[in-house]
Amino acid sequence: MPMKSSGAGSLNEVNRWGGGASWIPYPEEEMQRASHAVATDEGLVVVDPVDVPNLDEWLADLAADTGADGVAGVAVLLDRHKRDSAAVANRHDVPVGVPSWMSGVAGDLDAPTTDLADLLADTSYEVRRVIDNPFWQEAGMYDPDAEVLVLPEVFGTVDYYCAPSEQLGVHPMLRLTPPKKLKRLDLERLLVGHGEGITDDADDLIRTALRKATTNAPGLYISTVKNALF
């Protein structure tokens, strides 16, 4: 049975499915930071984790539920999402997978690291380079068979990502230059780094979000200012 708890800094589980689950430890915060654990043939891969009490017990329960052989590794998908990846990896005696092209991350982690592509080599997940510039480096984990994408920052479901009427929004800083190559993916499920994931027809929502990113930008910025003032 899924392990659930409520309240700040606890295991607030969301989006459990046959291939993994997510948790949002501080659901009351504006950012609603989400972390994930996905099942692979090598074991669970824990993505951008925010540590909470009883996390290890929850991971053990998830491994049993999905048939995964324990924790195989931890993945960092965004250069500024080191979060608690080192602490979680050290407790499970596994490496932190960081994309080889992502700079300034592996050296800052107090844990063994490896190339994320090597960590996922014997799994159904692929590493996708989504953004790579001096200000922003972001990778996605894509399983074409299960039609699942784990992407930490480009998209979100929380209020500050979404203009009025949007269920899924492009990051406010990317509204004018969204990564349109993502619209070519066939997806059922999208796991994001801020807010609950999308569980059905994620590709349609992604295409809509990308198509309306620029035209809906003024509405998003206005609502953001209103929320800040009131």
C-alpha positions in Angstrom: 0.0 0.0 0.0 1.3 3.5 -0.7 2.7 5.3 2.3 1.2 8.8 2.7 1.5 11.6 5.1 0.4 15.2 5.2 1.9 18.5 6.3 5.1 20.5 5.6 8.3 18.6 5.4 6.7 15.2 5.2 6.1 12.5 2.6 3.2 14.0 0.7 2.8 11.4 -2.1 1.4 12.3 -5.5 1.0 10.5 -8.8 1.7 6.9 -7.9 1.5 4.7 -11.0 2.9 1.4 -12.1 6.3 2.8 -12.9 7.0 5.1 -10.0 5.6 7.9 -7.8 6.4 11.5 -6.8 6.3 13.5 -3.6 5.9 17.1 -2.7 7.3 17.7 0.8 6.1 21.3 1.2 2.7 21.5 -0.6 1.9 24.9 1.0 5.0 26.6 -0.5 4.5 28.6 -3.8 7.2 26.5 -5.6 5.7 23.1 -4.6 9.0 21.3 -5.3 8.3 17.8 -6.6 10.7 14.9 -6.5 10.3 11.5 -8.2 11.3 7.9 -8.1 10.9 5.8 -11.3 11.3 2.1 -11.6 13.8 0.7 -14.1 15.2 -2.8 -14.8 18.2 -1.8 -12.6 16.1 -0.5 -9.7 14.6 2.8 -8.7 16.1 6.0 -10.0 15.4 8.9 -7.6 15.1 12.3 -9.4 16.0 15.7 -7.9 15.1 14.6 -4.4 14.1 16.8 -1.5 14.8 14.7 1.6 12.0 14.0 4.2 11.5 11.7 7.2 10.7 8.2 6.2 11.8 8.6 2.7 13.9 5.4 2.7 10.9 3.4 4.0 8.7 4.9 1.3 11.3 4.1 -1.4 11.4 0.5 -0.2 7.6 0.3 -0.4 7.7 1.8 -3.9 10.3 -0.7 -5.0 8.2 -3.6 -3.7 5.1 -2.2 -5.4 6.8 -1.7 -8.8 9.0 -4.8 -8.7 12.2 -2.7 -8.7 15.4 -4.0 -7.0 16.0 -1.3 -4.5 17.5 2.1 -5.4 19.9 2.0 -8.3 20.9 5.7 -8.3 19.9 9.3 -8.0 19.6 11.7 -10.9 20.1 15.4 -11.1 18.3 16.9 -14.2 18.7 20.6 -13.6 21.9 22.4 -12.7 20.3 24.2 -9.8 18.4 21.1 -8.5 21.2 19.5 -6.5 18.8 19.6 -3.6 19.4 16.6 -1.3 20.7 14.2 -4.0 24.0 13.6 -2.2 22.4 12.7 1.1 19.9 10.3 -0.5 22.6 8.6 -2.7 25.0 8.2 0.3 22.4 6.5 2.4 21.7 4.0 -0.3 25.4 3.6 -1.4 24.6 4.5 -5.0 26.0 7.2 -7.3 24.4 10.5 -8.4 23.9 10.6 -12.1 24.7 13.9 -13.7 24.7 14.6 -17.5 28.3 14.8 -18.7 27.6 18.1 -20.4 26.1 19.7 -17.2 28.8 21.9 -15.7 29.3 22.9 -12.0 27.2 20.1 -10.5 29.2 16.9 -10.0 32.0 18.8 -8.3 29.7 20.3 -5.8 28.1 17.0 -4.7 29.5 15.3 -1.6 28.8 11.8 -3.1 30.1 9.6 -5.9 28.9 10.7 -9.3 28.6 9.1 -12.7 27.4 10.2 -16.1 23.6 10.0 -16.1 23.7 8.3 -19.5 25.8 5.5 -18.0 23.4 5.2 -15.0 20.5 4.7 -17.4 22.3 2.7 -20.0 20.6 -0.6 -19.1 17.2 0.9 -18.6 14.4 2.0 -20.9 15.0 5.7 -20.1 17.0 8.0 -22.4 18.7 11.2 -21.4 17.5 14.2 -23.5 19.4 17.5 -23.6 16.7 20.1 -23.4 18.5 23.4 -22.5 22.2 23.9 -22.4 23.5 27.5 -22.1 25.6 29.4 -19.6 22.5 30.3 -17.5 20.4 27.2 -17.6 21.2 23.5 -18.1 18.3 21.0 -18.1 18.0 17.4 -19.1 14.9 15.2 -19.4 14.5 11.4 -18.8 12.4 9.9 -21.5 11.0 6.4 -21.7 9.6 6.0 -25.2 8.0 2.7 -24.5 6.1 3.8 -21.4 5.6 7.3 -22.9 6.9 9.0 -19.8 9.0 12.2 -19.6 10.6 13.5 -16.4 11.4 17.2 -16.9 12.2 19.4 -13.9 11.8 23.0 -15.0 10.5 23.8 -18.5 6.9 22.9 -17.6 5.0 23.2 -14.3 1.5 22.9 -13.0 1.7 25.4 -10.1 0.0 28.8 -10.2 3.1 30.9 -11.0 3.7 28.7 -14.1 0.2 28.8 -15.5 -1.8 31.6 -17.1 -5.5 31.7 -16.5 -7.2 28.6 -18.0 -3.8 26.7 -18.4 -3.5 23.3 -16.8 0.2 23.1 -17.8 2.4 26.1 -18.3 5.9 26.9 -19.6 8.3 28.5 -17.2 7.9 32.3 -17.0 11.5 32.8 -18.1 11.0 30.6 -21.2 7.7 32.0 -22.4 9.3 33.9 -25.3 11.7 31.2 -26.4 10.1 27.8 -25.4 11.9 24.6 -26.4 9.5 23.6 -29.2 11.4 20.4 -30.0 9.5 18.8 -27.1 6.2 18.9 -29.0 7.5 16.0 -31.2 7.5 13.5 -28.3 4.7 11.0 -27.9 3.8 11.1 -24.2 1.1 9.8 -21.8 2.7 11.0 -18.5 4.8 14.1 -17.6 6.5 14.5 -14.3 7.5 18.0 -13.5 9.7 19.6 -10.8 7.0 22.0 -9.5 3.5 20.7 -8.9 1.8 17.5 -9.5 2.4 15.7 -12.8 0.2 15.1 -15.8 -1.1 11.6 -15.9 -3.0 11.4 -19.2 -2.4 12.8 -22.7 0.6 14.8 -21.7 1.7 15.3 -25.3 -1.4 17.2 -26.1 -1.0 19.5 -23.1 2.7 20.0 -23.9 1.8 21.0 -27.5 -0.9 23.4 -26.3 1.5 24.9 -23.7 4.2 25.5 -26.2 1.8 26.9 -28.8 0.3 29.3 -26.3 3.4 30.1 -24.4 4.0 33.5 -25.9 0.4 34.6 -26.5 -0.5 33.7 -22.9 2.6 35.3 -21.4 1.0 38.7 -20.6 -1.9 37.0 -18.7 0.6 35.1 -16.7 2.7 38.1 -15.8 -0.3 40.2 -14.9 -1.7 37.4 -12.6 1.8 37.1 -11.0 1.9 40.8 -10.2 -1.6 40.7 -8.8 -0.8 37.8 -6.6 2.3 39.6 -5.3 0.4 42.8 -4.5 -2.7 41.2 -3.1 
